[in-house]
Each structure stands twice: as C-alpha cells, then as structure tokens.
Amino acid sequence: MVSQIQPPTQPEIIYLDSDGQLVANNTIQFSWIVEIKQNIEWLFADDPNVFVAGDLFWYPVEGRNKIVNAPDVMVVLGRPKGDRLCYQQWKEEGIAPQVVFEILSPSNTQTEMDKKLLFYDRYSVEEYYIYDPERNNLHGWLRGEDGLNVIPLMEDWVSPRLKIRFAPSPEGLQLYRPDGERFLSYTDISRNAEQERQRAEQAEQARRDAIPRLLQMDLSIEQIAQALGLSVEEVRTFAQE
C-alpha cells in the first residue's frame, strides 16, 4: 500500500497588534496625537465610512507580517468605523490610509523618519504630515504622479482629503475645521462639556420654575407641556414638587 505524502502544513502567520512600546514618549506628543485624532473623529462623526485610528499597526501586504507601521494618527476614507486589533489592508477592500500624521518626540531619529516616509510612499498614502512640537516644525507631503512630493509651503495649507487648514505660527501649530472653527484640546473639550452641562441644567430649572406661574395663569397642563416642550407627565411631576 502506497501512502500519500501530505504537503507540509503552512505555519500560521501572526499579525501582532502591539510591540510593547509606549504610544508616546512624553505628554506633549501624546496631547497632540489625541487632539488630532479626536478632532478628526468629530469632523467625520456623521460619516459611517471614515475610520480614524491612533498608533494602530497597519499591515499593507497579506502574508508579510514584517511589513508594518503604526502611524500616530491615520485616516481611512471609505472604511467603516469600528474597533480593530490592527489594520490588515487586504481585509479592508485593499484601501490604504489616505492621510497619516506623525508627531515627533526627542527619541525619533532621522533614519527612523526616513524609513517611515519610504513606507508611506510605497504603500499609497496620499497625504503625510509631520509636526515637531518641540521645534515647532511642520512638514507635509502630497502624492503626485511619481509618489509623495514635498509641500513647499504649509502656511494656510488645506488638506485635499480632510479639508482642514494648517496654520503654523511662532506660537505653535493650529488646525482649523472646514467651518473655520479651530481644533479643540482635551482641556477645551472638558471645559465646553461642563459649560454645556451647566446651560442644560439652567434651562431645565427655568422650565420647572415657569410651571407654577403658568398654572396661575389658568393654562392647562397640556398647554404648558406644549409651550415648554415637555411631556404632560413631566409637567404633572414638576407641578407636584
């Protein structure tokens, strides 16, 4: 009896989702990464097919788990929102991140950044931006016919894909939304959220305070509910307090 020789089993290819290194080397770099990521997420909050990630491993080639990079922020237009352990491009309809941001820290070397530029050029990134907050230096590249080309002037540059405006100045970089509103820091966001909460509480209290006065004017509960934008049940509850 002749036994059939089985072909050797191919080892499973593991695509890591972490290299054990820190997302950022200092608080300044981390703050910039968070600010850019969150503001772009809010910009496209109503579009279900824009995926934004920070420090996520991106594998552009199936079966080649050594070909990988983790941009500080990457934006993929045309792919759905949602959690991912890593971005495996062949599982994402072959769509590469169109826009990539890198925020420099003192530990970044020129060799490292040169390799990143080659990677993004080779794997079809359309817009690549580097900001060094320590030196307040901003650089950008835009894809042309022959690959990524340096953007000669970044002052008031508008991203073709994101429509956000870059406004470098001696005081530091500021980014603006398409509607002209500037990107908000985490502190700004927290402050605005608290102010919004206080305004909502004040408006709610004002409506409650108006109920007794309107009842004294012989308005019905239904009329009061309609005038204040409340349900009949809410008016009854507030009137009994």
Buried (B, 14 or more C-beta within 10 A) or exposed (E): EEEEEEEEEEEEEEBEEEEEEEEBBEEEBBBBBBBBBBBBBBBBEEEEEBBBBBBBBBBBEBEEBEBBBBBBBBBBBEBEBEEBEBBBBEEBEEBBBBBBBBBBBEEBEEEEBEEBBEBBBEBBBBBBBBBBBEEEEBBBBBBEEEBBEEBEEBEEBEBEEBEBBBBBEEEEBEBBBEEEEEBBBEEEBEEEEEEEEEEEEEEEEEBBEBBEEBBEEEBEBEEBBEBBEBEEEBBBEBBEE
